[in-house]
Amino acid sequence: VKGLLYLVLGTIFGMQFHPMAGHFVAEHFVMSADQETYSYYGPLNWLTFNVGYHNEHHDFAFISGTNLPKLRDMAPEFYE
């Protein structure tokens, strides 16, 4: 029980206070009614294993994170 509690609390507190966790808010903050999520294509993707390719991930959840930039290159009209 202690181990499970440690993992759950560590995840919750780690996601809230870590500087890289800002992408959770940025990707899900609703700015317009027609788009609920956003992608980030900047240099932090190199450090976060392409977690910024958020719309691509939601469209094709079974494509690995390393291939999400290729997906964006193949269909730029959908991911600009």
N, C-alpha and C positions, 0 to 999 in steps of 0.2 A: 504494500500500500504506500509506503514512504517513497519507494522508487517511482511509482506511477505519479504520485503527487509532485515529486521533483520534476519529472518530465513535463507535466501539464503546466505547472506554474512557471518553469523555466521558459517554455515556449511562449506563454502569454506575456510575461514580463520582458522577455528578450525581443519580441516583435514590437512592443510599444516603445521601448527606449533606445533601441539601436538606430543609429543614423541611416542605415540602409533600409530600414523598415518603412520609410516614408513612401515607398512605392505602393504599398498596400492602400494608402489613402489616395495617392495621386491617380492610381489606376481605376478606382471605384467612385471617385467624387463626381457626381452628376453635374455637368456644366450646361448641358442642353438636353431637352426631352427626347431627342431622336438618337442619342448615343449614351449608353450607360457605362461603358468602360473605355479606357484609353491605353494606348501603347506608348512606350518610351524607347527611342532609338539612339540614345546617347552612349557615351563611353562607359557608364556604370554597368551596362549589360555584360561587359567583359568580366567584371568582378562578381556579378550576380547570376552568372550562367544563363544569360538571355531572358531573365525574368521580365524584362520590360516589353517583350513581344507578347503583350497581354491579349489583345484582340485575336491575334493569330492563334494563340493557345486555346482561347475559348471556341474559336471556329473549328479547330482541328486538335482536339485534346490528346490524341494518340500519337501525334508527331513529336519526336524528341526535341528538347530545347536547342540542341545543336543544329537542328535543321530548320528552325523557325525563320532565321534570316533568309534562307533559300526560298521559303514559302513567300515571304514578302517580296523578294526579287521576281518570283514567278507571276505574282498577281499584284503589281503596284497600284492598280486602279482601286483596289479594295482596301489598301493599307497605307494611305497617305494622310 
